[in-house]
Each structure stands twice: as structure tokens, then as C-alpha cells.
Amino acid sequence: MPDSAISNQQPALLRRWLPWLCVLAFIVLSAIAFPPFNQAWAVLVFLTPFIKWAFAKPRWRTYFFAAFGAGWGSWFVILIWLRHIAPPWGWVGLALLSAYLALFTLAWLAAMLWAAPRLEGAPRWRRLAGMFALAGWWVVLDWMRGWLFSGFPWLPLAAAFWKFPLFLQPLQWTGQWSVTFAIVLFNLGLVLGTGAEASPNGEAAPRRKIFWPARLGPELLAPILLFISAVFLASSLLHDARRKNVPLARIGIVQPVTPPLLRWSAADQKDNWDNLWNLSQAFVFHDQSPRNVDFVLWPEAAPPFLVQGADTQQERELVEKLATTLGRPVLFGGVGYANPPPGGKNSPGYIDGVFLVHPGQDGFAKEVYAKRHLVPYGEYNPLPSWLPFPAKVVQLLGDTVPGDQAVVIPLRLSGDRLIHAGPLVCYEDIFSDLARDQAKAGADILVVVTNDAWFGTGGGSLQHAAHSVLRAIETRRPVLRCGNDGWSGFIDQDGDAFEMEKEGKAVQSEWVLRAQGSTYFRGTGALVAYTNPQFDGVETFYVRHGDWFVALSALLTAAGAFVLCPKRKQT
């Protein structure tokens, strides 16, 4: 067990500044671990300052204030892109949401402070039990964050490794939870498994030399072995003789970069539609052309008008005319009246959905997916009307009606090929259960249409895209993404992400047509989506059984708390 980081003999100046140093380190390390910085190593050490401090027997009030401040500051920096949404309400939402999310950080660090004196000088088996309990507690808190008050499971710790999918391969069995568990366990092991070991009477034991003048205990070896096992497992999966990449479809993607607040403006409606029409002309079918695509993909709510319900026939004909001009199907996000209501609901309102329109006489397909997880204050008001808050921060149309079932959309391609697309709209790809439902419904590929132009051109779109990597590995379904201004691209079943950039320059990979430039641009691009037949029609263990690892984590938390609780003396 490590000796106390701060003792009474150490300088008072350092003790005074220690809370601020811990808060600053937590904020910086948390922020740089995720997009746009992508310093994944930081997530392996971001908890260590607070863990070390917990063993110094700090005043609980000081520790709690610092813990809340660190959580609030880290989320404020990570979610800074929220300021772009309907200012000044974006700033208000950023401050309040960061404070709410900081409560989960506080809950974990409070448990750490409670456990520290009980781990000090404890037998190894008890320290290991405490470590596993604390790692499990983080998983349980993350799971609660995903459904409480509608849920906001943004950036679980596993998402830090979205650029390194080698470490994410266990997700097909456990979901994101096992990697998050291992990350927290490694942070704990860095503190509990190194340095001089404390004896039960509080005296520091002599250092034992292993590879260097420090202790390397089982508390650190356990998470190291977990990471090594994950890499070995990934290597065996990726070198399976049955694995091969088979072209699924060539897709033309359109990024119109329509300003969100102007999309429904009557004055700008014609310009927005003309922009979408003109950009899509890049994919007009030509006989024998190697640049032909199998279908065209638009982002969320792409047409600047309603495409379903009464009095929308003229608008539907415009989309059908464009599909006929292209000679290819168009799969797109659109808004329509909830009539017929999605999933049998009879509530008035609109749907934010995904539609397919065929060229020629076939027109609109009957299959329509309606977004199921709506955005609070954007698409509906979660609070009672008598409270002094705006019903919706963004006032565009009326309330949106959620769908209540997974819907796959069949796409018939050239050569009489048929694939089934499982749509996810807006931020639905951050919810693993929605992706699992689409895989269960028979989706061959997950299609994410979103409008991240609300987020500006900072890290918001990249953070959003990181979740699609997790969903691809969890379901072993390729993911195709189209954003209004990015991130657009393709993610294979192993989690390798290939970003679409503006078309028109050299082909730099066999997967995607790329050009030098930013994620954020107005234009078009084409990519080839591949599939691994090994996973065709196969439901992963995680798709079948869901969040079983959360239940295991809860059991580990309860068992560890029982082990660490002081035993009452018999009288």
C-alpha cells in the first residue's frame, strides 16, 4: 500500500495548493483524453491525483468541493461546443449540464475517500476487492448517467480509445463497460500497486527491488494483465482465417452545411433546396462510369421542408424528381407530420426520421424510421409548463413524437443486391441499446444521419463520431455516418474509422476518397463500405445479452463494500 502522498511534515504551501493541483490535473487530463485532442494515454492516469490525495486523509469538505469542481470543470471544457446552441442559452445549458454530470464524478471520488482508510495497510486480497469494487462503481455510475433524466451517456472512458480500436475488441461481449472498468482499475493500480507498501501498523515497509527501485504489486499487475489479454484477444480475432473484406456498397455522401436556424426559414428555403440539389448532381448515374454510386446519403433533416403528411405531396415530388435525375436511391433524414403516427402513437406532432426514395415510379418507400430518443429542450420539453423555463431552447417546429420500435430499411442495389440499413438519427448512436435493437431487427449496416452543425467546428462532431466506433464493435455491424457538416465517413466492424473528405483529388486509400482538408466542409464525397461475411446475420453476445457487465459491476461493488466495511465487535 502506498504511503500517504502528503504528511504533516511536508511543506504547508504544498498542502495548501494540493487541492488546486488535483483539480487542474483532473480537468486537463480528462479534456485531452478525448477529441479533438485524442491523447488516449491521459485517461489512464487522470484519476491518480485524487486517488493519491485520498490516502492523505484530507478534510472531507475540501475533498468534496475539489471533486465537484474537477468534475464540473472537466465537463465544461469537454462540452464547450454547447455554447453555440441558441446563445446565451447554450452557455446556461453548458454550465447546468456540467454541474449535473459533475455529481457522478463526485459520487465516485466520495467512494474513493471512504475506501482509502480502509485500504490503507489492508491485506492484498482486500485491497484487490476494494479496487474491483471502485472500478465497478464507476461502471454503475456511467450506466446510470445513460438513462437518468432521459440519459446523456456522452464520452464513456472507452471512447478515448476510438482511434485505437485494438483495445476495444472485447466490446462485442461486454459492451463499452469492460474497457471503462479496466481504465479505472489501471488508475487505481498505479497508486495502490507502486511505491513502498504500508504495513498494518501504518509503518512503511522497505522497498522491494523488482525491475526498478519501487514496488510493482498485484494491484497494478491485475489491470496490466487485463490490457494484455485484451490485446491478445484482439490479435487473435483480427488474424482469424475466416476474416475478409467484401464490398457492400459505394455510397455518395452529401454535406450541405445548412445553418441549423436557417433550415426552416421561408426566406432561405429555396436556396437551401437548390444547394442540396446542386451538390447531389455529383452522383448522377452514367453508364460504365467507375464513379457511380449505389445510393446517395443525406444528413438529418436534409430537405428544408416536411416530407410526410397532409399537404406535402409537392415537396415529396421534388425529392422523387431528384432521385430520378440521379438514377439512384436517396436515403436521407427528413421531418414529417406524425401521420401515420410512428409505432401506433396517436399524439400530434412531427417525426424526425429517415426516409428512402427510389428513382422512377417507385418513389418513397413505405419503411420509415422515426427517431426514438429525443433531445430534451430541443424536440420536447421534459419539465412541467408552469416552471419559469423556456419550453424549448430551439424553437423550430412543434413537439416531436418519438418512435417506439426499431425499423430497418431495405436498399435494393445494382446487381439485384439487397442490404438492410438500420438508421440512427442525431445523437442516437451514443445509446448502445438503440444500436442493439437495430442489429436484432436485421440491420446489415448502421446508418447514422445527424446535424452536428449546432456544435460549431470544434470537437463536438469528433466526440460524437467516437461513439459510432463503439457501436460498430459492439454489434459487429459497419457504420455509415453522414453529418450536415461532418463527421461523415465509414467505420468497419473492427472499429477502424475512415473519414470522408471532399471528393475531387487523389484516392489515398482503398476505402475512402480523400482530399486534404478539414472535417467541416460543404461538398460531397464517395466511399466504399465493406463488410466481413464472418459477422453476416450474427448477433454478438452483447447484442443478445445487453448490459450484463453492469450487473456484474454492481455485484463487485456490493461485495467490495461489504469486505471494506468495518466488522462490529461482539459484546
N, C-alpha and C positions, 0 to 999 in steps of 0.2 A: 504494500500500500504506500503511495507517495506521501512524503511528509508535507506538512502544511506549506502552502505557497507563501503565505505571509505570517510571520510570527511577531510577537511583541517586541523582539529585539531589532526588527528591521526598521528602516527609517520611517518616521511618521509621514514624511512627504509622500513616499510611495504608497502608504496605506490610504492617504487622502485622495490620491489620484487613481488608485486601482479601479474603483467603480467606473470612472470615465474611460479608462483604458479598455476595460472589458466591453463596455457599450460600444466604443468606437471600433474595436476589433470585430465584434459580432456584426455590426452594420456593414463594414467594409467587406468582410469575408462572405457574408450572405449575399451581398449585392453582386460581387464579381463572379460568384459561382455560376450565375445564370446568364442567359442572353441579356444584353448584347455582348457581354464581356467573355462568357464561356470559359471561365477559369475553373474547371470542374474540381481541381485539387482543393480549392478553398472550402468546399463543402465537407471535406474530410477532417478539417481542423476548426471549423467555425464555432463549435461548442466548447472547445477546450479551455478558453479563458474563464468562462463561467463555471465549468466543472472544477477547475483548479481552485478558483476562488471559494467555491462551496466548502472545500475542506479547510479553509482558513477560519472557519467559524465566524462569518461576518454577521453584523446585525441584520436580522431578518427584514426589517423595514428598508434598510439601504439596499439590500439584495433585491427585494421585490420591486422597488422603484427602478433600479437599474435594469432588471429583467424586462419590465414592461417598456421602459424607454428603448431598450435594444430591439425588442420586437417591433415596436411602433416605428422606430427609425429605419429598420431594415425593410419593412414592407412599404414605407413611404418612398424610399429610394427605388425599390424594385418596381413599384406600381406608379411611378411618377408620370407615366404616359396618360393616366386617367385625367390629368389636368386639362387635356384637350377636349374633353367631352362637356359641351354646353357650359363653358366658363361663365360665372365663377363657381357654378355647382360642381364642376369637376374637381376643383380644389377641396370643396367641402366633403364630397364623397371620398376623395383620396384620404383626407385626414380621419374621417369616421371609419372607413373600411380598414385602414391601417391600425386604428385603435382596437377594433374588433378582433382582427387577426392576431394582434399582439397578446390578447388574452390566452391564446393557445400556447404561445411561447412562454408566457408567464406560468401557465399551468405545468408545463414540463420542467422549467427551471425551479419552480417551487418544490416539485417532487425531488429534484436533484438535491436541493438544500436539505430536505427532510431525510434523504437517504445517506448523505455524506457522513454524518457522525456515526451512523450505523454500519457503514462500510469501513470506517477507519479501524484498522487493526483486526478486522474480521477474518475468519478462515477463508481460504481461497474459494471454496465451494459457495460460501455465502456471498462473496464479492461477485463471483460469476452470476449467481442467481439475481443479485441486485442489478448487474449490468443488463442482463436479458430482460428484466422487468422494466427498466428505464427505456430500453430500446423499444420494447413492446408498447409502452405508454405513449411514445411519440407516434407510433403507427395508429394507435387507437384515437389519439387527438386529431391526426390527419384525416382519418376516416370520418370523424365527427364533423370536421370542417367541410367535408364534402357533401353533407346533407342538411346540417343545421341551418335554419333560416334560409331555405332554398338551396344552400350549398355554394361554396366557392373553393373548389379543390385546386386552386391555381398553384402551379410550380411545386409539386411534391419534391422531396430531395432527390428522388430518382431522376427527375427531369434535368438535373445538372449534367448528366452523362448522355444527353441526347446526341452529342457529337461523337460519342464513344460507345456505340451500341454493343460492342463486345461484352461489356459489363452488364448489359440489360437482358441477356438471353433467358435467364430464369423467369422472366415475366410471363412466359406462356403457361407456367404452372401456378405462379403466386400472384400475378399482377404486380403493380409497382411497389407493393408493400415490402417484399423481401429485400430489395435493394435499399429502400429507405431504412429498414431495420438494420442492415449491415453498416450503413453510413453512420448512424447514431452509435452503434456498437463500437465502431472504429474510433470515433471521437472519445468515447469513454475509455477504451483500451489505451489510447495514447497517454492518458493521465494515470489510470489505475495500474497499468502494466509496465510502467517505466519508472526510473528513479529508485531511490532507496525504499525498501519495504519496511513498513512500520510494524512493530510487534504489538501484541495486545495491550501491554502496559504503557504504550504511547512512545516508547523509545525507538529511535530509528535503528534498523538493523544494518550491519555493514553491507556495502555494495558488493554485488557479485559480478565478476567479470565474465561475460559470455563472448560477445564479439567486440564490444567496446566497454569502456568503464561505466556501465549502467546496467540496470536490471531489465531483462526482457521477459516478462512474466506471461502466464497463460491468459491473463486478461487482455493482452494485446495479440497474443498468438491466435486466439479464437477468431476475432474478426479478420485477421490476415488469412487464416485458413479458409474462411468463407469466401473471400475475394478470389483466392487462388482456385478454389473449387468452381466458382462461377466462370472464371476464365477457361479452366479445363473443360467444363461443360460446354461453353460456347464454342471452343475449338472443335470439340467432337461433333457438335451439331453442324457447324459450318463446313466441315470436311466430310459430311455424310455422302456416300457414293450415290445416293438417290437424288441428291440435290442438283437441280439445273434450272436455268432461267429460260422461260418460254415467253415470247412476246404476246402480250394480252391485247393491246390496242395502241394506236398512235392518236394522241389527243391534242387538239388545238385549244390553247388556253388564252382567254381574253382578260386583261386587266384594264378596265376603263377609267379607273381613278376618278370616279364621280364624287364630288364633295357630298358628304352624307346629308347635310342640311339643305342642299340644293336639289337632291334627287327627286323630291316630290313637289318642287316649286313649279307652278304652272308656267311661269315665265321662262324657265330653263328646260322644261320637259322635252321640247323638240330638239334642242341642242344635245341633251343627254342621250336621246334615242339615236340621233344621227351619229354621235360618237361611237356608240355601241355597234351600229350598223356598219360604219366605215371600218372599224377595227376588225370586225368579223370577216370582211371581204378577203382577208389574207388566207382564208381557208376554203375558198371556192374550189369545188372539185374539178379537176382536169384529168382527162383520160391519160393513163400511163404515167402520171406525174409521181415521182418518188416523194413529193412533199405533201401528198394527200393525207388527210387525217380520217380516222374512223368516226369521230364525233367531236363536237365543239362544246367547250365548257365555259360557262359564265359564272360570276361570283354570286353571292347572296343579294337578293332583291335587285337584280341587274336591270330589268326593264323599268323605266320611270313611270309605270302605270300599273293598275291592277290587271291581273290576267285570269281571274276566275270569278264567276258570279254574274249577277244580272248586269246588263249594260256594259259588258266587257268584250262583246263579240268583235268590235272593230279593232281593239287592241290585240286580241288573240290572232286576228288575221294578219296583223303586222308581223308578229313573231313567226307565224306559219309561212308568210311570204319570204322572210329572211332565210328560214330553214330550207325552203325550196330553192332559193337562189344559191345557197351554199351547196345544195345537193347532199347534205349530211345532217344527221340528227343534232339537235342542240339540247343539252342538259343544262338547266340553269336554276338559280334561286330566284323566286318571284313571290309577290304578295297578291293575295286574292281574298275575296269575301269567304267567310267560313260557311259556304252554302254550295254544295252539301257540306255539313259540318264534319270535321275530321274525327274519326273514331266514334261517330254517332252522337257527338255532343250537339246540343241544341242552343248553345249560348250564341248571342250575336257577336260580331266582331270580325277580325281578319285572321288569316293564317300567313305565317312566314314559312314558305315551303320550297320544295324542289319539284320542278316540272320537267317533262320531256316532250319535245315537239319533233315530229318526223317531217321530212320533206314530202311534198306531193299531197295526195288526198288524205293520207292517214292523220295528219295534223297532231293535235295534242293527245298524248297517251292518257289512258284512264287512271294509271297509277300516279298518285300524288302523295308526296311525303310532307307532313305538317310538323314543323318544329315542336318538340315536346318539352324541352326545358327552356322556359322563357327568361328574359333578363329583367330582374326587378327594377322598377322605376324607368325602364326603357320601353318595355312592352306591356307591363301591367303594374298596378300599384299594390304592393303587399301589405300596406298599412290601412287602418280604418280612415275613412274620408274626413272624420272630424279632427284629425290631428293636423297641426299647423305646418304641414309639409306639402310640397307640390305633388300632385297625383303622379306625374311622370316628369322626370328631368328633361327628357327629349319629347317634345310634342310634335309628332309627325302625323300619324293616323289614330284611329281609335284603339281600344284594347285588343291585344292579340289573343286568340283562342289556341290553347295548346293541343297538339295531337296526343293520342294516348296509346299508340302502337307503332311498332317498327314496320316500315314499308320498304321493300326492295323494288327497284325499277328495272325491268328487263330492257337491255340495249341490244338490238339486233344489228350486227356489224356486217361488213362485207365478207363474202365467202360463207354467208349463212351462219356466222358465228353468233352465239348468244352469251352475254355476260349479265350478271345481276349486280346493279350498283346499290350500295347501302348508304343513303345520304345522311349527313350530319350538318346541321345549319348553325352558323355563328360560332358560339363557344361550346357547342355540344360535345366536341371531341375532348374536352377536359374531363368529361364524365365517363368513366370506364364502363358503367352499366349500359349506357346507350349504345356504345360500340359493340358490346357483347350481344345485346339484343339484335342488332343488325346482322351479326355473324350467325346467330341462331336462326334468323329468318331466311338465311340462304345467300347472303351477300358474297359475291366473289371479290369485290373491291369496295373499300370505304371511300366515299366521295365527300369531302368537306368543302362547303361553299361558305364564305364568310366575308364580312365587310370590316376589316381592321383599319379602314381609313379614319375611324373615330380616334385611333390611338396615336395619330401622328406618325412620324418617321423615326422614332426612337427604337426602343427594344420591345414594345408591346407585341408586334406581329411575330417577331422571332420567338418570344416567350410562348406565344400561342402555338406556334408550329412545333415546339418541343413536345407538346402533349401528343401530337399525332404519331411521333416516333414510339411513344409508349403504347399507344393503341395498336399500332401495326404489329408489334411483337406480341402483345397480349393475345390478340386474335389470330395472328399469322395471316392477316389479310393485307395486301398492299393498300396504301392510302394515297389518294389523289386529292390535291388541295388547289383551290382557286380563290384568291383574295381580290378584293376590289383594287387594292394597290400592293398586294403581297401579304404574306409569303405564299407563293404559288410553287408547286412542284410535285414530286413523286417520292414516296417512301416505300421501299420494298419490305418484304416480310421479315427481313433480318434487322430492320430499323435503319438501314442506310438511307440518308436523305439526299435528294438531288433537286436542287433549286432551279426553277425555271427563270431564265433571264431573257432579256429582249432578243427576239429572233432576228437573224439577218447577218450573222457573222459565222466564223468557223465552228464546226462541230468539234467540241473538245472532249466529248465522252460518248460512248455508245448509248447512253441513257437519255441525255437531255441536250437540246440545242442551247448553247450558252453564248453569251457575249459579255464583254467587260462592262460592268455597271453595278447599280445598286439593286437591292431587293425591291425598292419602291420606284416604279416607273409606269407610265402609260404606254401600253403596247400589247403585243401578242408574242406567243412562243409556242413551240410544239415539243412534245416529249413522247417517248415510248414507255408505256407501262409494262412491266414484266411480272410474271407470276412463277412461283415454284410449284409444279404439279404435286409435289410431295404433300402439300397442305390443302389441295383442292377438296372442298367438301368436308374437311376435317375440322371438328371443333376442338380447340385446345382444352387442356384440363381447366384452365382459368375460365374460359367461356362456359364450360359445363358447370363448374362448381363455385364460381364467383369469389367473393372476398373471404374465403376460408382462412387465409393467413391473418386477417384481422382478428378472427375469433381465437386463433392460436396466440396472437399477441396479447389479447385480453387475458387469456389464461396465464400466460407468463407473467403479466403484470400483477395479477391477483396472487399468484404463487410467490413471486418475489417479495411483494409487500408483506405477505404472511411470514416469510422467512426473516425479514428485516425487523418486523415488529418486536419490541421487547417482550420477553416472556414474563408474565406475572409470577411473583414468588408465592409459593404456597405458605399459608399461615397455619 
